Amino acid sequence: MPDVRAFRGLLYSSESRDVTPLVAPPYDVLDESRRDAYLQKSPFNVVHADLPPKRPEDQSERDRYERAKQTYEGWLKDRALAPSPKEALYLAVQTYSLGGAALTRVGVVGLVDALSLQQGGILPHERTFEGPKKDRLELLRSLEAHLSQIFLLYRGEGDPTLELWESIGKDAYIREALDADGTLHRLYPIENPEAIGRIRAFLSKKRMYVADGHHRLETALTYAKERIEAGAPLEGAHRYTLAFLCNMDQPGLKILGYHRLLKPSCGEGIEERLTKAGFALTEVDEAVTPEAIETALLDSKLRYGFSFGLIEKDASRLTLKLATLPHERHRVFKEGLTREGLDESVASLDVALVDRYVLGEILRLDDTTKKEHIVYEPDLRKVIGLIEDQTLNAGILLNPLSPEEVIRVSEASQKMPQKSTYFYPKLLTGLVVYDLNRSF
């Protein structure tokens, strides 16, 4: 099972515990406009090092990573980022609202041995792509630091992390930030050796499942093996990556549906094409709201076993239709996926059938052209807005996966399509940093 270690985390130096202007969401949810907005917040915002933009004067792609290195090393020199005096684990707590309910998600931030991914102690569930891994590897080689946490799940009763949260002074946090979605992120140091020991002992018996950060975890594994093959000792800072470890048996752990929005370049005539392929479309006869969409999708899934929604703007109004399949047709589709080598754990997922048959066969999109014609969005309010103003042509709406479905896919050594799960809220980059030369 994965080795979890305490470390001397690097924190932003600040007179205030509030570091909102200095942190950001993970790199893979920042489009160009959002990235630029974070760059403008502060010259010390973590995006300057985590996702530096190209400049006209750049001679090669390598210039971006050199600039990130210079930026990061400048922060260290000026002590804008500085290591904590003691080794610690960090209790990380997100307080947020979803569907009108106030929720809290609790986890612990520590170091995890990246080689566990190779050894089976950490199980992934999503496919990865070479482009993002190459980018993250070049950045890791340049910085020799992990600016963001991968998100790992485990399960089990008697969790000392959750027990600690019940007893800790709620004002004992050392850093906090409010993200753009209104989630409050707080970080509490755990420096007591006995408390650290209890948490490590508990986690040492747990298999971990990747919730978010597949590309970064594979990158950390590649980097660790690269260093070892180059002569670094088998043990050392290079083996570890930064992780947020979260017990999935808590009410604050939420997964959202990850919806596929079609650009005008590929969404024309989608209803007719679906009908020709054997899908039945039934219009929902009520106002199209996030709550109505969630209810209709879930009811249809429970009734038919397979369902997705289709949202469009018809003349002057939004329409929501539910797409279902006759039982026999659904069986044929699933058998087609299993013949392609997919386990039942994946073949039974709506997202797998949608990506393979709707996006793949009907719309003729592959992994490359999906990037050109599809926008992925978990927020139903944003989905409605984008279709309402006709920025996008139509939306394919999916039920969220459950943690149990994620586990079944992981334990079957299978991979879902990319962007199958959206664990909400996203973690923040820069709240605590793992520097291979200063933290271990």
HELIX and SHEET records of a PDB file:
HELIX    1   1 THR A   20  LEU A   22  5                                   3    
HELIX    2   2 TYR A   27  VAL A   29  5                                   3    
HELIX    3   3 GLU A   32  LYS A   41  1                                  10    
HELIX    4   4 VAL A   47  ASP A   50  1                                   4    
HELIX    5   5 ARG A   62  LYS A   77  1                                  16    
HELIX    6   6 SER A  116  GLN A  119  1                                   4    
HELIX    7   7 GLU A  130  LEU A  143  1                                  14    
HELIX    8   8 PRO A  160  SER A  167  1                                   8    
HELIX    9   9 PRO A  193  LEU A  203  1                                  11    
HELIX   10  10 HIS A  214  GLU A  229  1                                  16    
HELIX   11  11 ALA A  237  ARG A  239  5                                   3    
HELIX   12  12 ILE A  270  LYS A  276  1                                   7    
HELIX   13  13 PRO A  290  TYR A  304  1                                  15    
HELIX   14  14 HIS A  327  ARG A  339  1                                  13    
HELIX   15  15 GLU A  344  ALA A  347  1                                   4    
HELIX   16  16 ASP A  350  LEU A  353  1                                   4    
HELIX   17  17 VAL A  354  ILE A  362  3                                   9    
HELIX   18  18 ASP A  367  HIS A  373  1                                   7    
HELIX   19  19 LEU A  380  GLU A  388  1                                   9    
HELIX   20  20 PRO A  403  GLU A  411  1                                   9    
SHEET    1   A 5 VAL A   4  ARG A   5  0                                        
SHEET    2   A 5 ALA A 101  ASP A 113 -1                                        
SHEET    3   A 5 LEU A  89  LEU A  98 -1                                        
SHEET    4   A 5 LEU A 184  ILE A 190 -1                                        
SHEET    5   A 5 ARG A 175  LEU A 178 -1                                        
SHEET    1   B 6 VAL A   4  ARG A   5  0                                        
SHEET    2   B 6 ALA A 101  ASP A 113 -1                                        
SHEET    3   B 6 TYR A 240  ASN A 247 -1                                        
SHEET    4   B 6 ILE A 150  TYR A 154  1                                        
SHEET    5   B 6 MET A 208  ASP A 212 -1                                        
SHEET    6   B 6 ILE A 122  LEU A 123  1                                        
SHEET    1   C 2 LEU A  10  TYR A  12  0                                        
SHEET    2   C 2 LEU A  81  PRO A  83 -1                                        
SHEET    1   D 2 ALA A 145  HIS A 146  0                                        
SHEET    2   D 2 TYR A 434  ASP A 435 -1                                        
SHEET    1   E 2 LYS A 254  LEU A 256  0                                        
SHEET    2   E 2 TYR A 422  TYR A 424 -1                                        
SHEET    1   F 6 ALA A 280  GLU A 283  0                                        
SHEET    2   F 6 ARG A 317  THR A 324 -1                                        
SHEET    3   F 6 PHE A 308  ASP A 314 -1                                        
SHEET    4   F 6 ALA A 394  LEU A 397 -1                                        
SHEET    5   F 6 HIS A 259  LEU A 262 -1                                        
SHEET    6   F 6 ILE A 374  GLU A 377 -1                                        
END                                                                             
